[in-house]
Amino acid sequence: MQFSNSFNVSLPPADAWRMLMNIPAIAPCMPGAELTEVVDPETYKGKVAVRMGPVVLAFAGIAKFEERDDTAHTARVKAQGTDSKGRGGASATASFRLEPNGSGSKVLIDTDLNLSGSVAQYGRSAGMIQTIAAQLINQFAKSLEKLIAASADAQGDDAALSQASAAKPIGAFSLVAGAMWTTVKRPFGAKNEDERDS
């Protein structure tokens, strides 16, 4: 399945790109994710846990930059992982690009996701997957802005940036529960947005 997301960063494109390419620094901003190994500057191993329906899917895998243009601020990443309980796997190709947005930047992401094995049944609803993805990106963007604020005085010091990013990631359980609640309540005409952020 294919879907697109975007979020804003309060830094001009060159600075935003430099921060987003500092994978060890920004990894803690992604809910439920853990960076376990930096294989090389283009390849990373990690874990991610996501709840879909009554099941928590925990994937361990690898992500690799297939393309990266630091001048044009574009990149394509391929990631694949397997469920820790042997229920299947997931693979995704995500293309990123930055655009100027006022005094900041807009990050646009196009994702092509494939689920295999028994885990595919948990992702049958494309709408639910897209809602979960939007929630994850939203929480990532909020955490990234906190990181930017915390590292504002570091003036690009990578050591200070990494230290500022060491905050505990947002719990994926409540995040995905919120996404599912949003999906469930839509058919019943609920007008208020889900306010549970934690």
C-alpha positions, -999 to 999 in steps of 0.1 A, spaced: 0 0 0 11 35 -7 5 67 13 20 101 18 27 122 49 43 156 56 53 177 86 69 210 93 103 218 108 112 252 122 146 253 105 155 264 70 161 235 46 198 232 49 197 231 87 167 208 88 183 184 64 215 183 84 195 175 115 173 149 98 204 131 85 218 128 120 201 94 125 215 86 159 203 119 172 168 119 159 160 81 164 147 86 199 121 110 185 103 82 167 77 66 190 83 29 197 116 29 178 151 20 190 183 23 171 205 -7 179 234 -4 155 250 20 131 264 -4 104 278 25 83 268 61 75 241 47 51 229 16 70 212 13 104 197 -16 124 169 -11 148 136 -23 164 101 -9 163 70 -19 181 35 -11 168 1 -22 181 -25 -32 155 -58 -42 169 -52 -66 197 -17 -75 187 16 -58 193 40 -63 164 76 -60 172 99 -58 142 137 -60 141 153 -50 109 176 -28 88 172 5 70 195 16 42 198 48 22 194 38 -15 198 74 -27 207 106 -9 213 141 -24 224 165 3 222 194 -22 187 188 -34 176 176 0 161 143 -12 166 108 -1 152 73 -6 154 47 22 146 10 20 137 -8 52 128 -44 60 122 -62 92 107 -94 107 84 -99 135 101 -112 167 75 -139 170 79 -152 135 45 -140 123 59 -124 91 76 -93 80 74 -58 66 93 -40 40 90 -3 30 105 21 6 102 58 17 112 88 -4 119 121 15 122 156 2 124 191 18 107 222 6 111 258 19 81 267 41 82 303 52 112 306 76 112 268 81 109 237 60 82 211 50 92 175 49 73 153 24 73 115 27 60 90 2 59 54 15 53 21 -2 46 -5 25 43 -43 22 33 -67 49 39 -104 46 29 -136 65 3 -136 92 10 -99 101 -5 -89 68 -40 -96 83 -35 -70 109 -28 -44 83 -58 -52 60 -73 -18 66 -53 8 46 -72 35 64 -60 23 98 -24 20 85 -25 55 72 -40 69 104 -13 52 124 14 65 101 0 100 104 -1 98 142 35 85 143 47 113 121 28 139 141 44 127 174 78 125 157 75 161 145 65 172 180 95 154 196 118 168 169 107 204 177 115 197 214 149 185 203 155 216 182 145 238 211 168 219 235 197 221 211 192 257 200 222 269 221 244 240 208 249 257 174 253 225 155 274 207 182 266 170 175 276 159 210 251 184 225 225 174 199 228 137 208 226 144 245 195 165 240 179 137 220 183 111 248 147 118 261 125 87 264 105 81 232 67 85 234 49 52 241 37 36 210 8 19 229 -10 51 236 -1 66 203 -15 37 182 -45 34 206 -53 71 198 -50 64 161 -73 34 163 -98 54 184 -98 81 156 -105 54 130 -133 38 150 -151 69 160 -153 84 125 -183 63 113 -202 74 144 -199 111 135 -176 121 164 -166 157 159 -138 162 184 -103 152 176 -87 126 199 -68 145 226 -49 117 241 -12 124 234 3 102 261 
